[in-house]
Amino acid sequence: MISMTLYKREMKGSVKLLVIFGAVIILYVSIIISMYDPEMMKMLDSFVDAMPELMAAVGMKANAADLLGFMVSYLYGFILLVFPMLFCILRGNALIAKYVDKGSMTALVAAPVKRRTIALTQLSVLLSGILLLVFYITILEYICAGSGFPGELDLSALLSLNFGLLCLHLFIGGICFLSSCIFSDTKYSIAAGAGIPALMYVLQMLANVGGNAEKIKYCTFFTLFDPDGIIVGESNAAAGAFLLFAGAVVLYGIGIMIFDKKDLYI
Amino acid sequence: MKEVFMNAIQIENLIRDYGGGKGVFDVSFHVDHGEAFGFLGPNGAGKTTTIRHLMGFIRPQSGKCTIDGIDCWSGRDKVQARLGYIPGEISFFDDISGTEFLKFLEEYRRIGTCSRKAELLERFELDPTGRIKKMSKGTKQKLGIVAAFMHDPDILILDEPTSGLDPLMQSRFVNLVAEEKEHGKTILMSSHMFEEVERTCDRIGIIRKGRMIAVDSAAALHERHTRSYTVTLENETAAEAFAADFDGVRSGIRVTVAAKQSLEEIFMNYYGGDKNDQHDII
């Protein structure tokens, strides 16, 4: 159902980005996990006391109970959301819209390969990248936590947390892929593929501040990813992750259908 | 063998209206098996739009395009298996080298060992090792030619295939097309190079403002536009010299010379006939 030749070519195209984001993530994850220390926590908590809105906006809350709670507070509010999101935006746009915009899609469609196969292949490349990133994050966290604080990390909770993270990024990838399939112009594909997730993230930041702004959380899909809920096994949090996953599948389906039917002026 | 009786390429009442008089309107023509068809028209006349329909890139607003009886839109992947295509504007993956690109296409199309790549590279003196991004227009065009012919397709759709080629390479290309025709390939070639269409095509269709204004054999188009004059000269020596100078046929002191309009002039006749349309020619 997918073209292995194209898949290999595109995965090569993903490598550079994956390495860059991998390096950035290793930096943050190792530093933040090594900062886990009851004394340091007090200091961070004092930041939260001093400027609660700012810290809350980037998802950092006081009194993270244990190592995982600490990681949720300081990694899952910004770093692990934004970097994989950037990957989705950049690759999502490059996989379809850029080819159509530049006209090199000709080489792909002027061959006995179904358009659905092309779209599905490009989608698999995007999904492989997301999977690799989340897998890498999980291993990294496990190693960093295991070496710095043996026995402190609840592995099964970490796995469900990162499964939720995966669902969130699959959904973001769906938005980027769909906009790449809809628009034949990189300009618009980027505008929608980057604009929608970025706007949603900003709304999430506003909602985090709390107060009246909290109602904004109903306007952003980031609310469906509830790290605190997932690690304590709340069923609402699981439902949110499932919704993200289901939404992602729908977005992929629509994207492939649109690409299959659209007119290509190449 | 029912395919044999079917037209290789068939376009019926194709309409695609882009608005503002742009597009193609009620275009119909066909190309027989083993025939070379020249598709002439100025820029913006609708040649590329017609070809995009044949390639299954865009769906007809109304009308139908078929290749060997298979619909070009709904059966495009089946059609593509037998098609070779040179796009009007070559734009390949510019992040890789020509060698890598051709290798990619061989694998992507699953050509296997029957590839004519080596032979074609040699014929067009193309060194594909450089990055596509850095290639000149002519080199990219050569790469496009190799990419279109290397899987030995039955049907060739060539959109202004010689643009950017030097005269030597143009003539090599014309020879290649002639050879392919001898091998029974069906060829649709769009061009504004009258010379190459004249040399290679059996029939010629002329499109203007999205409408076909003439479809006829190249010979008939010539015939229609040939004028002959018979000149009587003073003596046989003068007649002989005259015949030699003007490529005429002498009988006694009378010499008949034919003024063949070139296809270009024929083309201009169709295009320049209407004074209100003068701006179209430019």
Interface residues (C-beta under 8 A of the other chain):
Chain A: S3 T5 L6 R9 G13 K102 G103 S104 T106 A107 L108 V109 A110 A111 P112 V113 K114 R115 K261 D263 L264 Y265 I266
Chain B: R52 M55 G56 F57 I58 R59 R76 D77 K78 Q80 A81 L83 Y85 P87 E89 S91 F92 F93 D94 D95 F101 F104 L105 E107 Y108 R109 A147
